[in-house]
Amino acid sequence: MIFIGADYADLGLSPEELQSRMGKWFAWGQKMEQAGILRGGEALHPQIRRIVGENRTVTDLTSAEVKEIVGGYYTVEAKDFDAVEEIAKDFPDYDLGGTVEIREIMVFDK
Amino acid sequence: MENKDIDHLFRHHSGKMVAVLTRIFGLKHLDVIEDAVQDTFIKASISWRKEIPDYPEAWLTKAAKNRVVDIFRALNTQRTHYASIKSGTDAIAINELFLDSEIEDAQLRMIFTACHPKLDPRDRISFALKTVSGFSIKEISAALLTKQETIKKRLFRARKAIKTLDIQFHIPRGRVLKSRLESVMEVLYLIFNEGFHSNSKDQLIREDLCSEAMRLCQLLLKNKATRMPEAYALFALMCFHSARLETKIGANNEILDLKQQDRNRWHFPLIELGNTMMYKAVDTEMFSCYHYEAAIAAEHLRAKSFEDTDWNKILQWYEVLNKLQPMPIHLLTMAVICMQIKNLDKAESYIEQITPEDLEQRIYLYYAAKSDLYAKQYNMKSAKEYLDIAIKKVNNSSEKEYLQKKYNQL
């Protein structure tokens, strides 16, 4: 599951809101942990360095300029897309305009 | 996660850290400080998704302490200074400012800054909620039922005034302390009342404001210099009112008055705490308006039912309160009490002393009371006339509904 949306710093969230968000993320993580499906995940810093094109043009961007950035991801083990969709229903930041993208990790033949 | 243990932790801690960092860097860098503190909370909210630290508060304090060097850098302080912060005596001094007792001291300084008499009274409330209490602009605007733009302007004005007037970040001493403390208590009283009398549909907002005012009042009581009888009285008053907070709202989210409230659901521990505080408050020769208001609130709580209320006693308290602090709303309340004890002549004499315009947005209460008086004198024509004016003057929709219902029954 890849999480896409605005950076918290750009949303003007209050300490109280941040704490309640944290609680929801924690509960969601615990739920996946207990179900034994969580395989890993990271949160990402909002600073972006983008390299584009043959000229390898480099731009440093802040989250405010991009609006939507990848904020982090979780790796979970599940049967299929539908199963992960069910898990993604508990993602806490939909109300902030957040998006969850489900992608399957490619497994290669050995 | 054990949510209970860290209820409002971020909000409360934000005020603490902003205060301590302001003590280090000064009020003129408040913007930078607030951004830095906000950043530590964003970081915490993300890094705690997986695991909440064993000592969340200590974690947050450490995170803020780590920001000291960043802020120095952001403020472009000379490198030499920055080096001495990292090791030398400054580092020890800064470490000590993060001790609990020093955090409380810094918070008091911030409260005195926010409630400085030279700031516009309305700006004080917004600034206190933002800087001392860690509310966001959105939260302040919801709590005070005021547009976000207006709150932004108030905060901007307050900051500007602090800078141009060069307001000092300290706890006043000596002769000025008393008057400065009065200004602080006034702000806390207003924050509490914003919550207690809020027209907001959201009960949480009411509780937030009331408990915040109480928390700040407790800070005054913790410090020897600010622990004055009137502060105890104010805290007692807040306890007495809070004890009824939950019963003020009916099943359909309508506001219930004293007569309709379920007295069995009043919160007894708060009443007891209020009584204890009152004991400490009366250890003085001079009573403040908070003393009398608390006495009135206590008298209401003492009555087993609305009918049992000792109105004569309450009337006496109002008489002294109005002498100390003459206000048209006190006269109006006394008139209503007199009608309650069927002393219509006295009620009329109080009403005659009021210039309705002085009541400002509460002017409708005057016309409603006058209508009541006429009704009790069996002059239904005038009673209807005045109630009609009251209905036209009231802004709040639930109050309007209440008066309309009354009109239909006349």
Interface residues (C-beta under 8 A of the other chain):
Chain A: Y8 A9 G12 L13 S14 P15 E16 E17 L18 Q19 R21 M22 G23 W25 F26 A27 G29 A43 G72
Chain B: M1 N3 I6 H8 L9 F10 R11 H13 S14 Q38 D39 F41 I42 A44 S45 I46 S47 W48 R49 K50 I52 G134 F135 S136 I137 K138 E139
